[in-house]
Amino acid sequence: MFDMSKEKLFTLIVTLLLVLATAAAGSAQQETPQQQEDIRKQIGTIIVTPGAGPNLALADFVARSAGIDQAVATFNQVLAADLEFAAVSGVVGKSLNPRTALPDPASLRFEEWSADPARADYVAFGNLQESGGLSADTYLFDVKTRQQLIASRHSGDPRRMAHEFADEIVKLLTGRDGIATSRIAYVAGDSINMMDYDGFNPRRFASDGPLLRFPQFSPDGRYLAYVSYKTGVPNIVVRSGDGALVGGTSFNSTTSSPSISPGGQLAFSSAISGDGSMEIYVSNLDGSNPRRLTRTPKSVNISPRWNPRTGREIAFISDRGGSPQVYVMDASGANQRPLVARGGHADSPSWSPDGRYLAFTYGGAGSFQVFIADVASGQLLQLTSQGRNESPSWSPDGRHLAFQSNRTGRWEIWQMHIDGSGQRQVSRGGGRLPTWAK
């Protein structure tokens, strides 16, 4: 058995992902301005830009108990941030709100909110109180029809209550679940950490080994797969949301890039064939019955990702054509084809929840950025430009992306809307390889 440190073994895998980038970078073909505009128009139907869509006013919540002013301030701040980032409606600036306090429906004067300067289509408001625990009464009204749309009570931490109310509003306005109560897993040092979607409440999820890498949630968020070097050889570990061990692999060979299908199958890349190539395999969640899908000797095939909507397609990276590019194949391994034909180096594909788009890293010569591609047309849109930006992961609602960026001098987790706007840093202690789930 060869003698190689765990860190060197990880470096070898990363080298396989990056080695061909520099030579191919100069031949990259750029999208035309019209192609960029076409895909921006598609995305414009998903993201509501300022000044477009209905106007949502947020009245400051009111304290109905003594000693909870800080909790109320936190609630108001978090709710506003959640709905601004959700980008499902315009959010009226609070400086335009009427000055009248609005703790409950009895205090609502519709004419104040429909008139200038607020001109609101909807108004959200309520109050917080302390009685054996903190709770919030939350309301949403349609200003024009004067119809009550939401009347609910939440209890617990003010941040959590604000997230829950924000998701209620998003669900009502769009028919789709919001992301304010979602989670992001990521690599922090040699551990897998979990945090709230906005970067708060970071906590350690897994530390079962000297080196953990490549975390990936299942499409429903029930399972998290990652690579562990606990045995000295990289293998895959699969855990449930509460940390219970539910599956994984135990091959005596380099194994990487796990991905879980909607039906509970495991895709991964591995050198278990022994022919010198990294190939894509599919197995049961416990690693049994592995089936080889790619057969390209002396090539690198890595980063398989299941189509989360259908489970019938797998995107992956292959250098079979000379430089690493995004390929797509049927889940059986048939019909392997490149998504786009261009030079440079592609890495880290990630499907949108509806299977319409693929986000991935693209670049070369040390400059890597996040792109998205329309799967049907192959048209690309570059989303980032500051620093180096890699490893995109879609939000559960398909409106946002998390990614890693070194623009501040070290790797941190960032987020943005899928048109590239609204970029913000969410981790604070370093982070890489994000994966986003409900």
C-alpha positions as CSV (number, residue, x, y, z in Angstrom):
1,M,0.0,0.0,0.0
2,F,1.4,3.4,-1.0
3,D,2.4,5.9,1.6
4,M,0.6,9.2,1.0
5,S,-0.7,11.8,3.5
6,K,-4.3,12.6,3.6
7,E,-3.7,16.2,2.6
8,K,-1.6,15.1,-0.3
9,L,-4.3,12.8,-1.5
10,F,-6.8,15.6,-1.4
11,T,-4.4,17.8,-3.3
12,L,-4.1,15.0,-6.0
13,I,-7.9,15.1,-6.4
14,V,-8.0,18.8,-6.7
15,T,-5.1,18.7,-9.3
16,L,-7.2,16.3,-11.4
17,L,-10.0,19.0,-11.4
18,L,-7.7,21.9,-12.4
19,V,-4.6,20.6,-14.3
20,L,-5.9,21.3,-17.8
21,A,-7.3,24.8,-17.2
22,T,-4.4,27.0,-18.1
23,A,-3.6,25.5,-21.5
24,A,-7.2,25.8,-22.6
25,A,-8.2,29.2,-21.3
26,G,-7.1,31.2,-24.2
27,S,-9.6,29.5,-26.6
28,A,-12.7,30.4,-24.7
29,Q,-15.6,31.5,-26.9
30,Q,-17.7,34.4,-25.6
31,E,-21.5,34.7,-25.8
32,T,-22.8,37.5,-28.1
33,P,-24.5,40.4,-26.4
34,Q,-27.8,39.2,-27.9
35,Q,-27.4,35.8,-26.4
36,Q,-26.6,37.3,-23.0
37,E,-29.6,39.5,-23.3
38,D,-31.9,36.5,-24.2
39,I,-31.0,34.6,-21.1
40,R,-31.2,37.7,-18.9
41,K,-34.8,38.1,-20.2
42,Q,-35.6,34.6,-19.2
43,I,-34.2,35.2,-15.7
44,G,-36.1,38.4,-15.5
45,T,-39.3,36.4,-15.2
46,I,-37.9,34.8,-12.1
47,I,-36.4,37.7,-10.2
48,V,-38.4,40.8,-9.4
49,T,-36.2,43.8,-9.8
50,P,-36.7,47.1,-7.9
51,G,-39.6,49.0,-9.3
52,A,-41.2,46.0,-10.8
53,G,-44.0,43.7,-9.5
54,P,-46.3,44.4,-6.5
55,N,-45.2,46.7,-3.7
56,L,-45.0,45.2,-0.2
57,A,-44.8,47.6,2.8
58,L,-43.4,46.4,6.1
59,A,-44.7,48.3,9.1
60,D,-42.4,48.0,12.1
61,F,-43.6,45.4,14.5
62,V,-44.7,46.8,17.9
63,A,-43.7,45.6,21.4
64,R,-46.6,44.7,23.6
65,S,-44.5,43.7,26.6
66,A,-41.8,45.4,28.5
67,G,-38.1,44.5,28.1
68,I,-38.3,43.0,24.5
69,D,-37.2,46.1,22.5
70,Q,-34.1,44.3,21.3
71,A,-36.0,41.3,20.2
72,V,-38.5,43.5,18.3
73,A,-35.6,45.3,16.6
74,T,-34.0,42.0,15.6
75,F,-37.4,40.7,14.2
76,N,-37.9,43.9,12.1
77,Q,-34.4,43.8,10.7
78,V,-34.5,40.1,9.8
79,L,-37.9,40.3,8.2
80,A,-36.9,43.2,6.0
81,A,-33.6,41.5,5.0
82,D,-35.4,38.2,4.2
83,L,-38.0,39.9,1.9
84,E,-35.5,42.1,0.2
85,F,-33.3,39.2,-0.7
86,A,-36.3,37.0,-1.7
87,A,-36.9,39.3,-4.7
88,V,-40.5,38.2,-5.1
89,S,-41.9,41.8,-4.8
90,G,-40.8,45.3,-4.5
91,V,-40.3,46.3,-0.8
92,V,-41.4,49.8,0.1
93,G,-38.7,51.8,1.9
94,K,-39.7,52.3,5.5
95,S,-39.1,56.1,5.2
96,L,-42.2,56.1,3.0
97,N,-44.5,54.4,5.5
98,P,-47.2,56.2,7.4
99,R,-46.2,57.3,10.8
100,T,-49.1,55.6,12.6
101,A,-48.2,52.6,14.6
102,L,-49.7,49.4,13.3
103,P,-49.7,46.6,15.9
104,D,-53.0,44.9,14.8
105,P,-55.7,44.9,12.2
106,A,-57.9,47.3,14.2
107,S,-55.2,50.0,13.7
108,L,-55.0,49.6,9.9
109,R,-56.1,52.5,7.8
110,F,-56.0,51.3,4.2
111,E,-56.1,54.8,2.6
112,E,-52.8,55.7,4.3
113,W,-51.0,52.7,2.8
114,S,-52.5,53.0,-0.7
115,A,-51.8,56.7,-1.1
116,D,-48.5,58.4,-1.8
117,P,-45.8,58.1,-0.8
118,A,-46.1,54.4,0.2
119,R,-48.4,53.2,-2.6
120,A,-48.4,49.7,-1.2
121,D,-50.2,46.7,-2.7
122,Y,-49.7,44.7,0.4
123,V,-48.8,45.6,4.0
124,A,-47.3,43.3,6.6
125,F,-47.4,44.2,10.3
126,G,-47.9,42.8,13.8
127,N,-46.6,42.7,17.3
128,L,-44.4,40.8,19.7
129,Q,-45.1,39.9,23.3
130,E,-43.6,38.0,26.2
131,S,-45.8,35.7,28.1
132,G,-44.1,32.5,29.2
133,G,-42.0,32.9,26.1
134,L,-41.6,35.2,23.1
135,S,-44.3,35.1,20.5
136,A,-45.3,37.2,17.4
137,D,-48.7,37.9,15.9
138,T,-48.2,38.4,12.2
139,Y,-50.6,39.8,9.6
140,L,-50.6,40.5,5.8
141,F,-53.3,42.4,4.1
142,D,-54.1,43.2,0.4
143,V,-54.4,47.0,0.5
144,K,-56.5,47.3,-2.6
145,T,-59.1,44.7,-1.8
146,R,-58.8,45.1,2.0
147,Q,-58.6,41.4,2.4
148,Q,-56.7,39.7,5.2
149,L,-54.3,37.2,3.6
150,I,-52.3,36.0,6.7
151,A,-53.1,36.0,10.4
152,S,-50.7,33.7,12.3
153,R,-48.8,33.3,15.5
154,H,-45.2,32.3,15.8
155,S,-43.2,31.6,19.0
156,G,-39.5,31.2,19.9
157,D,-36.4,33.1,18.8
158,P,-37.0,36.4,17.0
159,R,-34.8,35.5,14.1
160,R,-36.6,32.2,13.6
161,M,-40.1,33.9,13.9
162,A,-39.1,36.5,11.3
163,H,-37.8,33.8,8.9
164,E,-41.1,31.9,9.3
165,F,-43.3,34.9,8.6
166,A,-41.1,35.8,5.5
167,D,-41.6,32.4,4.1
168,E,-45.4,32.6,4.7
169,I,-45.4,35.8,2.7
170,V,-43.3,34.4,-0.1
171,K,-45.5,31.3,-0.3
172,L,-48.7,33.4,-0.5
173,L,-47.3,35.7,-3.2
174,T,-45.6,33.0,-5.4
175,G,-47.2,29.7,-4.5
176,R,-43.6,28.4,-3.8
177,D,-41.8,27.8,-0.5
178,G,-39.5,30.5,0.6
179,I,-35.9,30.1,1.6
180,A,-35.7,32.1,4.9
181,T,-35.8,28.9,7.0
182,S,-33.4,26.9,4.7
183,R,-29.9,25.7,5.5
184,I,-26.5,25.8,3.9
185,A,-23.8,23.2,4.6
186,Y,-20.2,24.0,3.8
187,V,-16.6,23.1,4.5
188,A,-15.0,25.0,7.4
189,G,-11.4,23.9,8.0
190,D,-11.6,20.1,8.1
191,S,-15.2,19.9,9.2
192,I,-18.6,20.2,7.6
193,N,-20.6,23.0,9.2
194,M,-24.3,24.0,8.9
195,M,-25.7,27.6,9.0
196,D,-28.9,29.4,8.5
197,Y,-29.4,30.6,4.9
198,D,-28.3,34.2,5.9
199,G,-25.1,33.0,7.6
200,F,-26.3,33.1,11.2
201,N,-26.1,30.3,13.7
202,P,-23.1,28.4,12.3
203,R,-22.7,25.0,13.9
204,R,-20.6,21.9,13.3
205,F,-22.4,19.1,11.6
206,A,-19.7,16.5,11.0
207,S,-16.1,16.1,12.1
208,D,-15.6,12.3,11.7
209,G,-12.2,12.4,10.2
210,P,-9.1,14.5,9.7
211,L,-10.4,15.8,6.3
212,L,-14.0,16.2,5.1
213,R,-14.8,17.5,1.6
214,F,-17.5,17.8,-1.1
215,P,-20.8,18.0,0.9
216,Q,-24.0,17.6,-1.1
217,F,-27.6,17.6,0.1
218,S,-30.2,15.3,-1.5
219,P,-32.8,17.2,-3.4
220,D,-35.3,17.0,-0.6
221,G,-32.7,18.0,2.0
222,R,-33.2,14.8,4.1
223,Y,-29.6,13.5,3.5
224,L,-26.1,15.0,3.3
225,A,-23.4,13.1,1.5
226,Y,-19.7,14.1,1.8
227,V,-16.2,12.7,1.4
228,S,-14.3,11.6,4.5
229,Y,-10.6,10.6,4.9
230,K,-11.2,8.8,8.2
231,T,-9.8,5.4,6.9
232,G,-6.9,7.1,5.0
233,V,-8.7,6.6,1.7
234,P,-11.4,9.0,0.5
235,N,-14.8,7.5,0.8
236,I,-18.3,8.8,0.9
237,V,-20.4,9.2,4.1
238,V,-24.2,9.8,4.0
239,R,-26.0,11.1,7.0
240,S,-29.5,12.2,7.8
241,G,-30.4,15.7,8.8
242,D,-30.0,14.8,12.5
243,G,-26.5,13.3,11.9
244,A,-27.4,9.6,11.8
245,L,-25.2,7.5,9.5
246,V,-27.4,6.1,6.7
247,G,-25.0,5.0,3.9
248,G,-21.7,5.5,2.1
249,T,-18.9,3.7,0.3
250,S,-16.0,1.7,1.5
251,F,-13.8,1.3,-1.7
252,N,-10.1,1.0,-1.4
253,S,-9.6,3.7,-4.0
254,T,-10.0,7.4,-4.6
255,T,-13.7,8.3,-4.5
256,S,-15.1,11.8,-4.7
257,S,-18.0,14.1,-5.6
258,P,-21.1,12.4,-4.2
259,S,-24.6,13.3,-5.4
260,I,-28.0,11.8,-4.3
261,S,-30.8,11.4,-6.7
262,P,-34.5,12.2,-6.0
263,G,-35.0,8.4,-5.8
264,G,-32.2,7.8,-3.3
265,Q,-29.4,6.6,-5.5
266,L,-25.8,7.7,-5.1
267,A,-23.7,9.0,-8.0
268,F,-19.9,9.5,-7.5
269,S,-16.6,9.6,-9.3
270,S,-14.0,7.0,-8.5
271,A,-10.9,5.2,-9.8
272,I,-12.0,1.8,-8.6
273,S,-11.8,0.5,-12.2
274,G,-8.0,0.4,-11.9
275,D,-7.5,1.5,-15.5
276,G,-6.1,4.9,-14.5
277,S,-9.2,6.9,-15.2
278,M,-11.7,8.7,-12.9
279,E,-15.1,7.5,-13.9
280,I,-18.8,8.1,-12.9
281,Y,-20.6,5.4,-11.0
282,V,-24.1,5.0,-9.6
283,S,-24.9,2.8,-6.6
284,N,-27.4,2.3,-3.8
285,L,-27.1,4.7,-1.0
286,D,-25.0,2.3,1.0
287,G,-22.5,1.9,-1.8
288,S,-23.7,-1.5,-2.9
289,N,-24.3,-2.5,-6.5
290,P,-22.0,0.1,-8.1
291,R,-22.5,0.5,-11.9
292,R,-20.0,2.3,-14.1
293,L,-21.6,4.9,-16.4
294,T,-18.6,6.4,-18.2
295,R,-15.8,4.6,-20.0
296,T,-13.1,6.9,-21.2
297,P,-9.7,5.5,-20.3
298,K,-7.0,8.1,-19.4
299,S,-9.7,10.7,-18.9
300,V,-11.1,12.4,-15.9
301,N,-14.9,12.2,-15.3
302,I,-15.9,13.9,-12.1
303,S,-18.6,15.9,-10.2
304,P,-21.8,14.0,-11.2
305,R,-25.0,15.9,-10.3
306,W,-28.5,14.4,-10.7
307,N,-31.3,16.5,-12.3
308,P,-33.3,17.1,-9.1
309,R,-36.6,17.4,-10.8
310,T,-36.6,14.2,-12.9
311,G,-33.7,12.1,-11.7
312,R,-33.3,11.0,-15.3
313,E,-30.2,13.0,-16.2
314,I,-26.8,13.5,-14.7
315,A,-24.5,16.4,-15.4
316,F,-20.8,15.9,-14.9
317,I,-17.3,17.2,-15.9
318,S,-15.1,15.4,-18.4
319,D,-11.8,16.3,-20.1
320,R,-12.3,13.7,-22.9
321,G,-12.4,16.4,-25.5
322,G,-9.1,18.0,-24.3
323,S,-10.3,20.4,-21.6
324,P,-12.7,19.9,-18.7
325,Q,-16.3,20.7,-19.9
326,V,-19.8,20.2,-18.7
327,Y,-21.4,17.1,-20.1
328,V,-24.9,15.7,-19.6
329,M,-26.0,12.0,-19.9
330,D,-29.0,9.9,-19.2
331,A,-29.1,8.3,-15.8
332,S,-28.3,4.9,-17.5
333,G,-25.1,6.4,-18.9
334,A,-26.4,6.6,-22.4
335,N,-26.5,9.7,-24.6
336,Q,-23.4,11.4,-23.2
337,R,-23.0,14.9,-24.8
338,P,-21.3,18.2,-24.0
339,L,-23.6,21.0,-22.8
340,V,-21.6,23.7,-24.6
341,A,-18.6,23.4,-26.9
342,R,-15.9,26.0,-25.9
343,G,-12.4,26.1,-24.6
344,G,-11.4,26.9,-21.0
345,H,-12.1,24.9,-17.9
346,A,-15.5,24.0,-16.4
347,D,-16.1,22.6,-13.0
348,S,-18.8,22.1,-10.3
349,P,-22.0,21.8,-12.2
350,S,-25.3,22.4,-10.2
351,W,-28.8,22.0,-11.5
352,S,-31.6,24.4,-10.8
353,P,-34.5,22.8,-8.9
354,D,-36.7,22.8,-12.0
355,G,-33.9,21.3,-14.2
356,R,-34.0,24.2,-16.6
357,Y,-30.5,25.7,-15.9
358,L,-27.1,24.5,-14.9
359,A,-24.8,26.7,-12.9
360,F,-21.0,25.9,-13.0
361,T,-17.6,27.3,-12.6
362,Y,-15.8,28.4,-15.7
363,G,-12.5,30.0,-16.5
364,G,-8.8,29.3,-16.6
365,A,-5.3,30.6,-15.8
366,G,-6.3,31.3,-12.2
367,S,-9.5,33.3,-13.1
368,F,-12.7,31.3,-12.4
369,Q,-16.2,32.7,-12.4
370,V,-19.7,31.4,-11.9
371,F,-21.9,31.0,-15.1
372,I,-25.3,29.6,-15.7
373,A,-26.4,27.9,-18.9
374,D,-29.9,27.3,-20.3
375,V,-29.8,23.5,-20.7
376,A,-32.1,23.5,-23.8
377,S,-30.2,26.2,-25.8
378,G,-26.7,26.0,-24.3
379,Q,-26.6,29.8,-23.9
380,L,-24.4,31.1,-21.1
381,L,-24.5,34.0,-18.7
382,Q,-21.6,35.1,-16.6
383,L,-22.7,36.1,-13.1
384,T,-19.5,37.0,-11.2
385,S,-16.4,39.0,-11.9
386,Q,-14.8,40.1,-8.6
387,G,-12.0,37.8,-7.4
388,R,-12.3,34.1,-7.9
389,N,-15.7,32.5,-7.6
390,E,-16.5,28.8,-7.6
391,S,-18.8,25.9,-6.5
392,P,-22.3,27.3,-7.1
393,S,-25.3,25.7,-5.4
394,W,-28.9,26.6,-6.1
395,S,-31.4,27.7,-3.5
396,P,-34.4,25.5,-3.0
397,D,-36.7,28.1,-4.7
398,G,-34.4,28.4,-7.8
399,R,-34.1,32.2,-7.4
400,H,-30.6,32.4,-5.8
401,L,-27.1,30.8,-5.8
402,A,-24.6,30.3,-3.0
403,F,-20.9,30.1,-4.0
404,Q,-17.4,30.4,-2.6
405,S,-15.4,33.6,-3.3
406,N,-12.0,34.8,-2.3
407,R,-12.6,38.5,-3.2
408,T,-12.0,39.5,0.5
409,G,-8.7,37.7,0.7
410,R,-9.9,34.3,1.9
411,W,-12.6,31.9,0.9
412,E,-16.0,32.7,2.2
413,I,-19.6,31.7,1.3
414,W,-21.5,34.3,-0.8
415,Q,-25.0,34.5,-2.3
416,M,-26.6,36.2,-5.2
417,H,-29.8,36.3,-7.3
418,I,-29.6,34.2,-10.4
419,D,-29.1,37.3,-12.6
420,G,-25.9,38.0,-10.7
421,S,-27.3,40.9,-8.7
422,G,-27.5,41.2,-4.9
423,Q,-24.1,39.6,-4.1
424,R,-23.5,39.4,-0.4
425,Q,-21.1,37.5,2.0
426,V,-22.9,35.2,4.4
427,S,-20.1,33.3,6.2
428,R,-17.7,35.1,8.5
429,G,-15.1,32.5,9.6
430,G,-14.1,31.1,6.2
431,G,-16.0,28.6,4.1
432,R,-15.9,26.6,0.9
433,L,-18.0,24.2,-1.2
434,P,-21.6,25.3,-0.1
435,T,-24.6,23.1,-0.7
436,W,-28.1,24.6,-0.1
437,A,-31.3,22.8,1.1
438,K,-34.7,23.3,2.6
